[in-house]
Amino acid sequence: MPSSNGFQRFTGTPGYIVSGPLVDAVNCAIALERPLLLKGEPGTGKTVLARHVAEGLGMPMLSWHIKSTSKAADGLYVYDTVQRLNDSRFGTGDVADIRRYIKLGPLGRAFAAEQRHVLLIDEIDKADLEFPNDLLRELDEMRFSIVETGDEVVARERPVVLITSNNEKELPDAFLRRCVFHFIEFPDVTLMKKIVAVHHPHLEAKLLDQVLIKFYWLREQAELRKKPSTSELVDWISALLRAGLPPSEIEAHIPFIGALLKKEQDVDALQRHEARGGRYPAKWADLGPRYNQ
Amino acid sequence: MFLDLFYGLRAEGVPVSIQEWRALLEALEKGLHGSSLLRFYHLARACLVKSETYFDAFDRVFLRVFKGVEGALGDDVTEQLLDWLKDPKAFPELTPEQLAALQHLASDELMRRFLETLEKQTERHDGGDRWIGTGGRSPFGHGGVHPTGIRVGGPPKSRSAMKVAEERRFIDYRTDQALDVRQLRVAIRRMRQLTRSGQTTELDLDETIDETCRNAGEIELVFRAPRRNDVRLLLLMDVGGTMEPFYEPVSQLLTALHEERGLRDFEAYYFHNCVYDHVYRAARMWRDDALPTGDLLRRLDARWKVAIVGDAAMHPAELLEPNGAIDPRRTSSTPGIRWLHRIADHFDRTVWINPEEAVNWDDWPTVGIVRRLFPMYELTVDGLGAAVQALVGARV
């Protein structure tokens, strides 16, 4: 990896298209040794980024997928009391050694590891409101102590921490102050073409244009409750390719709409549009000046 | 100049602290901006702004602070200048005097240094890659050029930071005006008070250990009820008449509330202009849908949180006089204000959410009367957040 000025730099990987600002944000987080908080519409590749940062930096990756029941302490370590009780009752295992029942969580493992890791804390907003606050000190100082044994786990190599949020809950200010923030914008047409090319390298240009025109048109429709995302576009193109539909088929219709729209009301709205005799745009010019190529 | 950015952001209500400012300085010292104003823009935003809702404010401040700089200097900002500008060593213990001094520095001396460096830069015509002679520090590969062979999405060269800021693409994310169902849900989600009740399904580890010890090591499992939200919400909505223009935001609020699974109980009723003897289960407000308001108050106890959505804009007689209801079929000898009093007294916490902008509230005398009974909030994400706080937050 290119390394200059004392820190490793992330420059992107062939399998993932990043925008310049995002590269800068990742490098800023690495250089400042602060967590990078990523927000953005669902399906803009927040989670995937972590994998590619790890790949790009040549570091192993640990992920911690947050659920509504996740507690901050679980990320550090879990003391398996029930197992210990059970062992003591049935005389299996060495109950005297409490360390056997301490299991490090993803954060704990990233700290304890010899090598620098990329740590992904995925969908932090799923957890309880207090969750991020409970991690402040650990993320700041990159150390914690295990109460049961008195051991202290200190990070040998500060992990590169990436945190994603889907904006379902607000995050506390104290937590935000410690992060570098990046909001992944929805890709524009040029970037989207590159993204699609990574997934479908042999797509005909004509088909691609038709597909993107329909896709961006759909996203412009104010009635839609859930706008289709990048990952849904990629899936939709897969479906179209499997079915072997010619571009002309997509000019006037939107086949396999279920791949793009996931809400019944949205599909209904589209059907109403068709019933009213509404057309779909077939040229970029139909989408208005913003999309002039 | 740089401090203008900091204070400008604070003046716009963006929560920026010294901690974040120092992070930016550290990043600049490490040369992460690569001598390009555009990358500086992104870097500053990543370090200082922590929510896309403030991106628009950031754009506005950035434009104001750096306007003109770009015109004179193009898109290249030399590292020298930035290094010198920030002076990170002075920062950790900044007194107000020091801050003032720094601000003073930022005006003329800085500009001079800036232009000086830039002159040198044009001589070299290559964007200023090397400044070894003057800086005494090795400035590593900056220049804003991404190493070759990397796929970079945006064309960083063709767009200047000013253009980016000028586009103000994040205007839709502002919380003080934009509303969509998703944002509303975020605000509503804070409406919660956790209590333990219901089925005992969760293993209570502490109790289990205690009981097991008491039981001389025979495992004794103890279960408890999981924590769940105890908030019950009653929503009363004004429909028709002056509320027509607000159909969209109000229906979004209703959608968001119906989608919110966290509430323990949720009931919604409709009224027209003011609450009288009856409220209605459906917005069409037919006789069949009617429910005596008195029954509602008897059935729901004081723990219910009440949110009334309406513009409170009506003729004073509709609010204050007997038989004031505008619809002759629904006459009621009790004036509307009495009913509002009863609601405000009966329930512990009530709020009034007004879809009309706060600046227009004074246009209607009835709004003033209603506001004496209920704390009133705008139907914006911020207003709704404050209303939720008033319903479940600590009392002030």
Interface residues (C-beta under 8 A of the other chain):
Chain A: P2 S4 N5 F7 T11 G12 P14 I17 V18 S19 G20 P21 L22 V23 D24 A25 N27 C28 A31 L32 R34 L37 K39 T81 V82 L85 N86 S88 R89 L129 N167 E168 K169 E170 L171 D173 L176 R177 R178 C179 V180 F181 H182 F183 E185 P187 T190 L191 K194 R225
Chain B: P15 S17 Q19 E20 A23 E26 A27 K30 G31 L32 H33 G34 R39 H42 L43 R45 A46 C47 V49 K50 S51 E52 F55 F140 G141 H146 P147 I150 R151 V152 G153 G154 P155 P156 R169 F170 V181 R182 R185 V186 R189 R190 L203 L205 T208 I209 T212 G217 E218 I219
